[in-house]
């Protein structure tokens, strides 16, 4: 990073919005917006969206159903049993959707939106109850699918809104108030945030990607000194316009994946602290894909992989991998084929200590599904997380 960027760490120029973490929507007038948290009964509705994360010992999934209920599932490493909790109950007045999940140790964090476009945050530690917060109400536009990540005590959430803003919310270690920022203006599709340690600067970076008007963008900031810097990753061209955007980082490189309106998937890489994006073609057919999801994996032998998953136009669950930083081509696999009883949508991807893990919805029955593949092996192992 250059000197001007380093200088940002000495003074924050951010306009903050203080949101009290302890303000749990107590007034009765806000009762219809109060997040509910209680033990789950069996789901009576098909599921429609899921995301997956790794705590260090458990695989965890957040999912919503067509009634607007928000659920949490977990499976301990080395076991085959999925457990279930109701995080917040939906209703005709308050339906949760499009959750994102992140975890560290015994603490789990979930972001979601409701039918009005309001943004919610939920968290629990260990066996404690879920705590929910109405983080931001819809303003000129509704909040779209959020993304949440955490690192070294920081919690970071992003969400675009239909009013033309891409907004982030940061909770610093030990803080009880959130810092809200507008990263950029534009009609952005689904965004994604992640974090990485910048060895050159000896500081944690927040990374953010999203597309607007067919152009794919990237932002970064030092978590200790908020303020987003923007880069254009790719503009519309022969491959069409870009939609979605997913960002992951290894110890040395950043990788972004996005779909093209021509029906393919592209990836772009850049060294941490570098400038200029190297494009790669991941897939040229099978789409149009919706929001490919990227992750980074490192096996115990030190081999490092970049991985991407997406659901094809026909409803198959596709997967690609390449050696991180190698510049080699992407290898394609089918995680699960579509058919008369299986059409997959809205996949999410994460990395455990030994495997790549994926979740997706089988939209035919509305089931939450998961797959795992130990590093360097094939095929994929399928599990039913919850029946819709």
Residue pairs with C-beta under 8 A, 6 or more apart in sequence:
1 198
1 200
1 201
1 273
5 229
6 201
8 222
8 225
8 227
9 201
9 203
9 222
9 224
9 225
10 225
11 225
12 225
12 226
12 227
13 227
14 179
14 181
14 226
14 227
15 181
16 177
16 179
16 180
16 181
17 178
17 179
17 180
18 177
18 178
19 133
19 135
19 136
19 169
19 177
19 178
19 180
20 176
20 177
21 133
21 171
21 175
21 176
21 177
21 178
22 176
23 133
24 34
24 131
24 132
24 133
25 31
25 33
25 34
25 35
25 133
25 134
30 134
32 91
32 93
32 94
33 94
33 114
33 118
33 134
34 132
34 134
35 87
35 88
35 120
35 122
35 130
35 132
35 133
35 134
36 88
36 89
36 132
37 86
37 87
37 88
37 122
37 129
37 130
37 131
37 132
38 86
38 89
39 85
39 86
40 71
40 84
40 85
40 86
41 86
43 65
43 69
43 71
43 386
43 387
43 388
44 67
45 65
45 66
45 67
45 69
45 366
45 388
46 65
46 66
46 363
46 365
46 366
46 367
46 388
47 63
47 64
47 65
47 66
47 71
47 361
47 366
47 367
47 368
47 386
47 388
48 64
48 65
48 66
48 97
48 346
48 361
48 363
48 366
49 63
49 64
49 97
49 98
49 99
49 346
49 361
50 61
50 62
50 63
50 64
50 99
50 346
50 348
50 359
50 360
50 361
50 368
50 385
51 61
51 62
51 63
51 99
51 100
51 101
51 348
51 359
52 59
52 60
52 61
52 101
52 348
52 349
52 350
52 357
52 358
52 359
52 370
53 59
53 60
53 61
53 101
53 102
53 103
53 108
53 350
54 60
54 103
54 350
54 351
54 352
54 353
54 357
55 74
55 103
55 104
55 105
55 106
55 108
56 103
56 104
56 105
56 353
57 76
57 77
58 74
58 75
58 76
58 77
58 103
59 74
59 75
59 77
59 350
59 352
59 357
59 370
59 372
60 72
60 73
60 74
60 75
60 101
60 103
60 108
61 72
61 73
61 74
61 82
61 101
61 359
61 368
61 370
61 385
62 70
62 71
62 72
62 73
62 87
62 99
62 100
62 101
62 110
62 112
63 70
63 71
63 73
63 99
63 359
63 361
63 368
63 385
63 386
64 70
64 71
64 90
64 96
64 97
64 98
64 99
64 112
65 71
65 90
65 366
65 388
66 366
67 90
67 95
68 90
68 91
68 94
68 95
68 96
68 97
68 114
68 115
69 86
69 88
69 89
69 90
69 96
70 86
70 87
70 88
70 89
70 90
70 96
70 99
70 110
70 112
70 122
71 84
71 85
71 86
71 87
71 386
72 84
72 85
72 86
72 87
72 101
72 108
72 110
72 130
73 82
73 83
73 84
73 85
73 368
73 385
73 386
74 82
74 83
75 81
75 82
75 83
77 352
77 353
80 383
82 370
82 383
82 384
82 385
82 386
84 386
85 130
87 110
87 122
87 130
87 132
88 96
88 112
88 120
88 122
88 130
88 132
90 96
94 114
94 115
95 114
95 115
96 112
96 113
96 114
96 120
97 112
97 113
97 114
97 115
98 112
98 113
98 144
98 145
98 146
99 110
99 111
99 112
100 110
100 111
100 112
100 145
100 146
100 147
100 148
100 157
101 108
101 109
101 110
101 148
102 108
102 109
102 148
102 149
102 150
102 155
103 109
103 150
104 150
104 151
106 125
106 126
107 123
107 124
107 125
107 126
107 150
108 123
108 124
108 125
109 121
109 122
109 123
109 148
109 150
109 155
110 121
110 122
110 123
110 148
111 119
111 120
111 121
111 122
111 135
111 146
111 147
111 148
111 157
111 159
112 119
112 120
112 122
112 146
113 119
113 120
113 142
113 143
113 144
113 145
113 146
113 159
114 120
116 137
116 138
116 142
117 138
117 141
117 142
117 143
117 144
117 161
117 162
118 134
118 136
118 137
118 138
118 143
119 134
119 135
119 136
119 137
119 143
119 146
119 157
119 159
119 169
120 132
120 133
120 134
120 135
121 132
121 133
121 135
121 148
121 157
121 169
122 130
122 131
122 132
122 133
123 130
123 131
124 130
124 131
135 157
135 169
135 178
136 143
136 167
136 169
136 180
138 161
139 161
139 163
140 161
140 163
140 164
141 161
141 162
141 163
141 164
141 165
142 161
142 162
142 163
143 159
143 160
143 161
143 167
144 159
144 160
144 161
144 162
144 188
144 189
144 190
144 191
145 159
145 190
145 191
145 291
146 157
146 158
146 159
146 191
147 157
147 158
147 159
147 190
147 191
147 192
147 193
148 155
148 156
148 157
148 193
149 155
149 156
149 193
149 194
149 195
149 206
150 156
150 195
151 195
151 204
151 223
152 173
152 195
152 204
152 223
153 172
153 173
153 174
154 170
154 171
154 172
154 173
154 195
154 204
154 206
154 223
155 170
155 171
156 168
156 169
156 170
156 171
156 193
156 195
156 206
156 223
157 168
157 169
157 170
157 193
158 166
158 167
158 168
158 169
158 183
158 191
158 192
158 193
158 208
158 210
159 166
159 167
159 191
160 166
160 167
160 186
160 187
160 188
160 189
160 190
160 191
160 210
160 212
161 167
162 187
164 185
164 186
164 187
165 182
165 184
165 185
165 186
166 182
166 183
166 184
166 185
166 186
166 188
166 191
166 208
166 210
166 212
167 180
167 181
167 182
167 183
168 180
168 181
168 183
168 193
168 206
168 208
168 228
169 178
169 179
169 180
169 181
170 178
170 179
170 181
170 206
170 223
170 226
171 177
171 178
171 179
172 179
172 223
179 226
181 226
181 227
181 228
183 208
183 219
183 228
183 230
184 212
184 217
184 219
184 228
184 230
186 212
186 213
187 212
187 213
188 210
188 211
188 212
189 210
189 211
189 212
189 243
189 244
189 245
189 291
190 210
190 244
190 245
190 291
191 208
191 209
191 210
191 245
192 208
192 209
192 210
192 245
192 246
192 247
192 293
193 206
193 207
193 208
193 247
194 206
194 207
194 247
194 248
194 249
195 204
195 205
195 206
195 207
195 223
195 249
196 204
196 205
196 207
196 249
196 251
196 254
196 272
197 203
197 204
197 205
197 251
198 204
198 205
198 222
198 272
198 273
199 251
199 272
200 272
200 273
201 222
201 273
203 222
203 223
203 224
204 222
204 223
204 224
205 220
205 221
205 222
205 223
205 272
206 220
206 221
206 222
206 223
206 226
206 228
207 218
207 219
207 220
207 247
207 249
207 254
208 218
208 219
208 220
208 228
208 247
209 216
209 217
209 218
209 219
209 233
209 245
209 246
209 247
209 256
209 258
210 216
210 217
210 245
211 217
211 241
211 242
211 243
211 244
211 245
211 258
213 241
214 235
214 236
214 240
214 241
214 242
214 243
214 261
215 232
215 234
215 235
215 236
215 241
215 242
216 232
216 233
216 234
216 235
216 242
216 245
216 256
216 258
216 268
217 230
217 231
217 232
217 233
217 245
218 230
218 231
218 232
218 233
218 247
218 254
218 256
218 277
219 228
219 229
219 230
219 231
220 228
220 229
220 231
221 227
221 228
221 229
231 275
231 277
233 256
233 258
233 268
233 277
234 242
234 258
234 266
234 268
234 277
234 279
236 242
238 262
239 260
239 262
239 264
239 266
240 260
240 261
240 262
240 263
240 264
241 260
241 261
242 258
242 259
242 260
242 261
242 266
243 258
243 259
243 260
243 261
243 288
243 290
243 291
244 258
244 259
244 289
244 290
244 291
244 292
245 256
245 257
245 258
245 291
246 256
246 257
246 258
246 291
246 292
246 293
246 294
246 308
247 254
247 255
247 256
247 294
248 254
248 255
248 294
248 295
248 296
248 306
249 255
249 272
249 296
250 296
250 298
250 304
250 306
250 324
250 325
251 298
251 304
252 271
252 272
252 324
252 325
253 269
253 270
253 271
253 272
253 324
253 325
254 269
254 270
254 271
254 272
255 267
255 268
255 269
255 294
255 296
255 306
255 324
256 267
256 268
256 269
256 277
256 294
257 265
257 266
257 267
257 282
257 292
257 293
257 294
257 308
258 265
258 266
258 268
258 292
259 265
259 287
259 288
259 289
259 290
259 291
259 292
259 310
260 266
260 287
260 288
261 288
262 284
262 287
263 284
263 285
263 286
263 287
263 288
263 289
263 313
264 281
264 282
264 283
264 284
264 285
264 286
264 287
264 289
265 282
265 283
265 286
265 287
265 289
265 292
265 308
265 310
265 320
266 279
266 280
266 281
266 282
267 279
267 280
267 281
267 282
267 294
267 306
267 308
267 330
268 277
268 278
268 279
268 280
269 277
269 278
269 280
269 306
269 325
270 276
270 277
270 278
278 327
280 322
280 327
280 329
280 330
281 330
282 292
282 308
282 320
282 330
283 289
283 318
283 320
283 330
283 332
286 312
286 313
286 314
286 316
286 318
287 310
287 312
287 313
288 313
289 310
289 311
289 312
289 313
289 318
290 310
290 311
290 345
290 346
291 310
291 346
292 308
292 309
292 310
293 308
293 309
293 310
293 347
293 348
293 349
294 306
294 307
294 308
294 349
295 306
295 307
295 308
295 349
295 350
295 351
295 356
296 304
296 305
296 306
296 307
296 324
296 351
297 304
297 305
297 306
297 307
297 351
297 356
297 375
298 304
298 305
299 305
299 354
299 375
299 376
300 354
300 375
303 323
303 375
303 376
304 323
304 324
304 325
305 321
305 322
305 323
305 324
305 356
305 375
306 321
306 322
306 323
306 324
307 319
307 320
307 321
307 349
307 351
307 356
308 319
308 320
308 321
308 330
308 349
309 317
309 318
309 319
309 320
309 335
309 347
309 348
309 349
309 358
310 318
310 347
311 317
311 318
311 344
311 345
311 346
311 347
311 360
312 318
312 338
314 338
314 343
315 338
315 342
315 343
315 344
315 345
315 363
316 334
316 336
316 337
316 338
316 344
317 334
317 335
317 336
317 344
317 347
317 358
317 360
317 371
318 332
318 333
318 334
318 335
319 332
319 333
319 334
319 335
319 356
319 358
319 380
320 330
320 331
320 332
320 333
321 330
321 331
321 333
321 356
322 328
322 329
322 330
322 331
333 378
333 380
335 358
335 371
335 380
336 342
336 344
336 360
336 369
336 371
336 380
336 382
338 344
340 364
341 364
341 365
342 362
342 364
343 362
343 363
343 364
344 360
344 361
344 362
344 363
344 369
345 360
345 361
345 363
346 360
346 361
347 358
347 359
347 360
348 358
348 359
348 360
349 356
349 357
349 358
350 356
350 357
350 358
351 357
352 372
354 374
354 375
355 372
355 373
355 374
355 375
356 372
356 373
356 375
357 370
357 371
357 372
358 370
358 371
358 372
358 380
359 368
359 369
359 370
359 371
359 385
360 369
361 367
361 368
361 369
362 369
365 387
365 388
366 387
366 388
367 384
367 385
367 386
367 387
367 388
368 384
368 385
368 386
368 388
369 382
369 383
369 384
369 385
370 382
370 383
370 385
371 380
371 381
371 382
371 383
372 380
372 381
372 383
373 379
373 380
373 381
